[in-house]
């Protein structure tokens, strides 16, 4: 009721969720790139272990574990999407059951009902898709945009490094899964084609903002790669900073001011004692 448009409210919800998930998204992608660098550095040692213990799988796994390689960290890149799935379900249920949202348009666009498909071009008669037997009553643009932005978002994500503990067959299956990832965007087009336009609006803007966010994160990562600070530990507050922020040149920190005050007090006491009594 504040913005007086449910579509705008959905976009604001997307922004809030994206801002809250940004630290997790950024950390996951930075860790993924760090893992890629580490795997590239450890590749000669991994090959050496594989050759040395080719006939002893148990010992090979033990030596691999000593390298402190943790492929489970790759799951952090998928975590933001998993966290948003309950929001998708809640929004779908709200659009299906909330009477106030029925026949509500989105601003001045072609979307006239957020609880139904966007129906950019209604067909005179429903079309039947062969084999599947699906009935399509209109051309819906939002599911197509969802598919496009989701594909772009996947393209900008860093690829997970290969797991050295996988066999040749498992590695081949992993490569095949990576190649099939773009198919996810096509599946989303088919699954969400007749879904409410309000739900597609949320997913579309979430994918759009996620794509723009990943471009910014990739730029941040490349800047740190060029500066050689990608693997540097986070800076901790010390005596030269106040609440974690660097002090300005020529300005004393809080602790330095306390030390100076204590030194001045001691100096004043010595001066007072040194004065001769009359």
C-alpha positions in Angstrom: 0.0 0.0 0.0 3.0 2.3 0.4 4.0 2.1 -3.3 0.4 1.4 -4.5 1.6 -1.2 -7.0 2.1 -4.9 -6.2 4.6 -5.2 -9.1 6.8 -2.4 -7.7 6.5 -4.0 -4.3 7.8 -7.3 -5.8 10.8 -5.5 -7.3 11.5 -3.8 -4.0 11.4 -7.2 -2.3 13.9 -8.5 -4.9 16.3 -5.6 -4.1 16.0 -6.2 -0.3 16.7 -10.0 -0.7 19.7 -9.3 -3.1 21.2 -6.8 -0.7 20.9 -9.2 2.2 22.4 -12.1 0.2 25.2 -10.0 -1.3 27.9 -10.8 1.3 27.1 -14.5 0.9 27.2 -14.3 -2.9 30.4 -12.3 -2.9 32.1 -14.6 -0.5 31.1 -17.7 -2.4 32.4 -16.4 -5.7 35.7 -15.2 -4.2 36.2 -18.5 -2.5 35.5 -20.3 -5.8 38.2 -18.3 -7.7 40.6 -18.8 -4.8 40.0 -22.6 -5.0 40.7 -22.4 -8.8 44.0 -20.7 -8.1 44.9 -23.3 -5.4 44.0 -26.2 -7.6 46.2 -24.8 -10.4 49.1 -24.4 -7.9 48.6 -27.9 -6.5 48.1 -29.6 -9.9 51.8 -30.9 -10.2 51.7 -32.3 -6.7 48.3 -33.9 -7.3 49.7 -35.6 -10.4 52.7 -36.7 -8.5 50.5 -38.3 -5.8 48.4 -40.0 -8.4 51.4 -41.6 -10.1 53.1 -42.5 -6.8 50.0 -44.2 -5.3 48.3 -45.4 -8.4 47.9 -48.9 -6.9 46.9 -47.8 -3.4 43.7 -45.8 -3.5 43.4 -45.5 0.3 46.9 -44.0 0.6 46.2 -41.7 -2.4 43.1 -40.4 -0.7 45.0 -39.8 2.5 47.7 -37.8 0.7 45.0 -35.8 -1.1 43.4 -35.0 2.2 46.7 -33.7 3.5 46.6 -31.0 0.7 43.6 -29.5 2.6 41.5 -29.2 -0.5 37.8 -28.7 0.3 35.5 -28.9 -2.8 32.5 -28.6 -0.5 33.0 -24.8 -0.6 31.7 -24.8 -4.1 28.2 -25.2 -2.7 28.3 -21.6 -1.5 27.7 -20.3 -5.0 24.3 -22.2 -5.2 23.3 -21.3 -1.6 21.7 -17.9 -2.4 19.4 -19.5 -5.0 18.4 -22.2 -2.5 17.7 -19.6 0.1 15.3 -17.8 -2.3 13.3 -20.9 -3.1 11.0 -20.6 -0.1 10.3 -17.0 -1.2 9.3 -18.3 -4.7 6.9 -20.8 -3.0 5.5 -18.2 -0.7 5.0 -15.7 -3.5 3.3 -18.4 -5.7 0.9 -19.3 -2.9 0.2 -15.6 -2.3 -0.5 -14.9 -5.9 -2.8 -18.0 -6.0 -4.8 -17.2 -2.9 -4.6 -13.5 -2.3 -7.8 -11.8 -3.6 -6.3 -8.3 -3.4 -3.7 -9.2 -6.1 -6.1 -10.5 -8.6 -6.5 -8.3 -11.8 -3.8 -6.0 -10.5 -1.7 -4.6 -13.3 2.0 -3.8 -13.2 2.4 0.0 -13.8 1.6 0.9 -17.4 3.0 -2.3 -19.0 1.1 -5.0 -20.9 0.9 -7.0 -17.6 -2.8 -6.6 -16.6 -3.0 -9.4 -14.0 -0.1 -10.3 -11.7 -1.9 -13.6 -10.7 -2.0 -14.8 -14.4 0.4 -15.3 -17.2 1.5 -11.9 -18.8 -0.1 -12.7 -22.2 1.8 -10.2 -24.3 0.1 -11.6 -27.5 -3.1 -13.6 -26.9 -3.9 -16.2 -29.5 -7.3 -16.5 -31.1 -7.3 -20.2 -30.4 -5.0 -22.1 -28.0 -2.0 -23.8 -29.7 -1.2 -27.5 -28.9 2.5 -28.4 -28.6 3.1 -31.8 -30.3 4.3 -34.7 -28.2 3.7 -32.9 -24.9 0.1 -32.0 -25.6 0.5 -28.6 -23.8 -2.1 -25.9 -24.5 -0.6 -22.4 -25.1 -3.2 -19.6 -25.1 -0.8 -16.7 -25.6 2.8 -15.6 -26.1 4.2 -14.8 -22.7 7.3 -12.6 -22.7 8.3 -12.7 -19.0 9.3 -16.5 -18.9 11.5 -15.8 -22.0 13.2 -12.9 -20.1 13.6 -15.2 -17.1 15.4 -17.8 -19.2 17.7 -15.2 -20.9 18.8 -13.5 -17.6 19.2 -16.8 -15.9 21.5 -17.9 -18.7 23.5 -14.7 -18.5 23.8 -15.1 -14.8 25.1 -18.7 -15.2 27.7 -17.5 -17.8 29.2 -15.0 -15.4 29.6 -17.4 -12.5 33.1 -18.8 -12.0 33.4 -22.5 -12.9 34.1 -24.9 -10.0 37.6 -26.3 -10.0 38.0 -30.0 -10.7 37.9 -32.4 -7.7 41.2 -34.3 -7.6 39.5 -37.2 -5.7 37.1 -38.0 -8.6 37.8 -40.8 -11.0 38.0 -40.3 -14.7 34.4 -41.4 -15.2 33.2 -39.2 -12.4 35.2 -36.2 -13.8 33.6 -36.9 -17.2 30.1 -36.8 -15.6 31.0 -33.6 -13.9 32.1 -32.0 -17.2 28.8 -33.2 -18.8 26.8 -31.6 -15.9 28.7 -28.3 -16.5 27.8 -28.4 -20.2 24.2 -29.1 -19.4 23.9 -26.1 -17.0 22.6 -23.8 -19.9 19.8 -26.3 -20.3 18.5 -25.1 -16.9 17.5 -21.8 -18.5 15.4 -23.7 -21.1 13.8 -25.8 -18.4 12.9 -22.6 -16.5 11.2 -21.3 -19.6 9.1 -24.4 -19.9 8.3 -24.7 -16.2 7.4 -21.1 -15.6 5.7 -20.3 -19.0 2.2 -20.4 -17.6 3.1 -19.3 -14.1 1.7 -16.1 -12.6 3.4 -13.0 -14.0 4.1 -11.7 -10.5 6.3 -14.8 -9.8 8.0 -14.5 -13.2 8.5 -10.8 -12.4 10.3 -11.6 -9.2 12.6 -14.3 -10.8 13.3 -12.1 -13.8 14.4 -9.1 -11.8 16.3 -11.4 -9.3 18.2 -12.9 -12.3 18.8 -9.5 -13.8 20.1 -8.0 -10.6 22.1 -11.1 -9.9 23.8 -10.9 -13.3 24.7 -7.2 -12.8 25.9 -8.1 -9.3 28.2 -10.9 -10.6 29.7 -8.5 -13.2 30.6 -6.2 -10.3 32.0 -9.1 -8.3 34.0 -10.4 -11.2 35.5 -6.9 -11.7 36.4 -6.8 -8.0 38.1 -10.2 -8.2 40.1 -9.2 -11.3 41.2 -6.0 -9.6 42.5 -8.0 -6.6 44.1 -10.6 -8.9 46.0 -7.8 -10.7 47.1 -6.3 -7.4 48.1 -9.7 -6.0 45.8 -9.3 -3.0 43.1 -11.9 -3.7 44.6 -14.4 -1.2 45.6 -11.7 1.4 44.0 -12.2 4.8 41.4 -9.6 5.8 42.8 -6.5 7.5 42.3 -6.5 11.3 41.9 -3.3 13.4 45.2 -2.3 15.1 46.6 0.6 16.9 46.6 2.7 13.7 42.9 2.4 13.2 39.7 3.2 15.1 36.8 0.8 14.7 38.6 -0.9 11.8 39.0 2.3 9.7 42.4 3.6 8.7 43.3 6.9 10.5 44.0 10.0 8.5 47.6 11.0 8.0 48.9 13.1 10.8 46.0 12.2 13.1 46.6 10.2 16.2 44.5 7.1 17.0 42.5 6.8 20.2 45.1 4.6 21.8 47.9 6.9 20.8 46.1 9.9 22.3 45.7 8.0 25.6 49.5 7.2 25.6 50.3 10.8 24.9 48.0 12.0 27.7 49.7 9.5 30.1 53.2 10.6 29.0 52.2 14.3 29.4 50.8 13.6 32.9 54.0 11.9 34.0 56.1 14.7 32.5 54.1 17.3 34.4 54.6 15.3 37.7 58.3 15.2 37.2 58.4 18.9 36.4 56.4 19.7 39.5 58.7 17.6 41.7 61.8 19.2 40.2 60.8 22.8 41.1 62.8 24.1 44.2 60.8 25.1 47.3 61.1 28.6 48.5 
